[in-house]
Amino acid sequence: MFYPKYRLRRLRRTENLRRLIRETQLSVDHLIYPLFVVPGKDRREEISTMPGCYRFSLDKLRSEIKEIEDLGIPAVLFFGIPSQKDEVGSEAYADKGIIQEAIRATKEVSSDLIVITDVCLCEYTSHGHCGIPKNGEIDNDSTLEILSSVALSQVRAGVDMVAPSDMMDGRVAAIRERLDEEGYSHIPIMSYAAKYCSGFYGPFREAAESAPRFGDRRSHQMDPPNSDEAMREIAQDIEEGADIVMVKPALAYLDIIYRAKSEFGYPLAAYNVSGEYSMIKAAAAKNWIDEKRIVLEILTSIKRAGADMILTYFARDVARWLA
């Protein structure tokens, strides 16, 4: 296999030749679109740090869901901003909480679209943390009971899949046990298994109003330099009953995606997060880059690294481009 007998460029000459040997296929079938829902009426508010993304009230959400379904996007992931917050995030597990109502509203529009919900407390707590603080630290075990109540309330509202993102130890097992006890053994869990404490989350925290009021999340989200630890986190979540594991963020952690897929061969999601989205939007707004080309290249790299599905704020645009 040496030049000149073997010429690698032979199969690159035309687009159809390139299509024939293309190793990685990016498809709308593997996209999940994150959405933000808020109380009130007639609200479709563009998020200043994430141009093209919006917060929707339930009446506006219905038309958005119809458009998403028409584009062929198979799944959405909901984040909710409640009307009020407290120390334990009680609106997160309220029967008529914003997420629970969003699930019901979506199911009225579409029975086929997969509805996934974030299971965490940061958007619902007055302190902005993913767990319950005690003596200045996040108390892991007392948080598990609340998280399992959040998941159960979402399932009772009709959600198709729950996605715990808090990074508390043992939360997958706690949620799995609670759902099974209540007769919901058929509901899958997509675990944020390797979620890093990343600077790429900045725009999201403005979008979801979830910035911590004190301290940070380094005690529970992963330290960016670590990869062996990520494998332990993923292995633990699989053992506890996760059906899909996730790496977050995606672009700066392609090595983790590749390693996770290679080592576990498990259904794998990757989150193309807000900071990745906003950097591209900012550069595209200045005509420094070709937005479509860059987005498709980045998402293809995430898929090539081993992700089976990609959560991305570009899902609507990509669905149109691929069509």
Secondary structure as the mmCIF struct_conf table of DSSP 4:
data_model
#
loop_
_struct_conf.conf_type_id
_struct_conf.id
_struct_conf.beg_label_comp_id
_struct_conf.beg_label_asym_id
_struct_conf.beg_label_seq_id
_struct_conf.end_label_comp_id
_struct_conf.end_label_asym_id
_struct_conf.end_label_seq_id
TURN_TY1_P TURN_TY1_P1 TYR A 3 LYS A 5
HELX_RH_3T_P HELX_RH_3T_P1 LEU A 8 ARG A 12
BEND BEND1 ARG A 13 THR A 14
HELX_RH_AL_P HELX_RH_AL_P1 GLU A 15 ILE A 21
HELX_RH_3T_P HELX_RH_3T_P2 VAL A 28 HIS A 30
STRN STRN1 LEU A 31 VAL A 37
BEND BEND2 PRO A 39 ASP A 42
STRN STRN2 ARG A 44 GLU A 46
HELX_LH_PP_P HELX_LH_PP_P1 ILE A 47 ILE A 47
TURN_TY1_P TURN_TY1_P2 SER A 48 THR A 49
BEND BEND3 MET A 50 MET A 50
TURN_TY1_P TURN_TY1_P3 PRO A 51 GLY A 52
STRN STRN3 TYR A 54 PHE A 56
HELX_RH_AL_P HELX_RH_AL_P2 LEU A 58 ASP A 70
TURN_TY1_P TURN_TY1_P4 LEU A 71 GLY A 72
STRN STRN4 ALA A 75 GLY A 80
BEND BEND4 SER A 83 SER A 83
STRN STRN5 ASP A 86 ASP A 86
TURN_TY1_P TURN_TY1_P5 GLU A 87 VAL A 88
HELX_RH_3T_P HELX_RH_3T_P3 SER A 90 TYR A 93
TURN_TY1_P TURN_TY1_P6 ASP A 95 LYS A 96
HELX_RH_AL_P HELX_RH_AL_P3 ILE A 98 VAL A 109
BEND BEND5 SER A 111 LEU A 113
STRN STRN6 ILE A 114 VAL A 119
BEND BEND6 LEU A 121 LEU A 121
TURN_TY1_P TURN_TY1_P7 CYS A 122 TYR A 124
STRN STRN7 THR A 125 THR A 125
TURN_TY1_P TURN_TY1_P8 SER A 126 HIS A 127
BEND BEND7 CYS A 130 GLY A 131
STRN STRN8 ILE A 132 LYS A 134
TURN_TY1_P TURN_TY1_P9 ASN A 135 GLY A 136
STRN STRN9 GLU A 137 ASP A 139
HELX_RH_AL_P HELX_RH_AL_P4 ASN A 140 ALA A 157
TURN_TY1_P TURN_TY1_P10 GLY A 158 GLY A 158
BEND BEND8 ASP A 160 ASP A 160
STRN STRN10 MET A 161 PRO A 164
BEND BEND9 ASP A 166 ASP A 166
TURN_TY1_P TURN_TY1_P11 ASP A 169 GLY A 170
HELX_RH_AL_P HELX_RH_AL_P5 ARG A 171 GLU A 181
TURN_TY1_P TURN_TY1_P12 GLU A 182 GLY A 183
TURN_TY1_P TURN_TY1_P13 SER A 185 HIS A 186
STRN STRN11 ILE A 189 ILE A 189
STRN STRN12 MET A 190 LYS A 195
STRN STRN13 TYR A 196 TYR A 196
HELX_RH_3T_P HELX_RH_3T_P4 GLY A 199 TYR A 201
HELX_RH_AL_P HELX_RH_AL_P6 GLY A 202 ALA A 207
TURN_TY1_P TURN_TY1_P14 ALA A 208 GLU A 209
BEND BEND10 ARG A 213 GLY A 215
BEND BEND11 ARG A 217 ARG A 217
TURN_TY1_P TURN_TY1_P15 ARG A 218 HIS A 220
BEND BEND12 GLN A 221 GLN A 221
STRN STRN14 MET A 222 MET A 222
HELX_LH_PP_P HELX_LH_PP_P2 ASP A 223 ASP A 223
TURN_TY1_P TURN_TY1_P16 PRO A 224 PRO A 225
BEND BEND13 SER A 227 SER A 227
HELX_RH_AL_P HELX_RH_AL_P7 ASP A 228 GLU A 240
TURN_TY1_P TURN_TY1_P17 GLY A 241 GLY A 241
BEND BEND14 ASP A 243 ASP A 243
STRN STRN15 ILE A 244 LYS A 248
BEND BEND15 PRO A 249 ALA A 250
HELX_RH_3T_P HELX_RH_3T_P5 LEU A 251 TYR A 253
HELX_RH_AL_P HELX_RH_AL_P8 LEU A 254 PHE A 264
STRN STRN16 LEU A 268 ASN A 272
HELX_RH_AL_P HELX_RH_AL_P9 SER A 274 ALA A 285
TURN_TY1_P TURN_TY1_P18 LYS A 286 ASN A 287
BEND BEND16 TRP A 288 ILE A 289
HELX_RH_AL_P HELX_RH_AL_P10 GLU A 291 ALA A 305
TURN_TY1_P TURN_TY1_P19 GLY A 306 GLY A 306
BEND BEND17 ASP A 308 ASP A 308
STRN STRN17 MET A 309 THR A 312
TURN_TY1_P TURN_TY1_P20 TYR A 313 PHE A 314
HELX_RH_AL_P HELX_RH_AL_P11 ALA A 315 LEU A 322
#
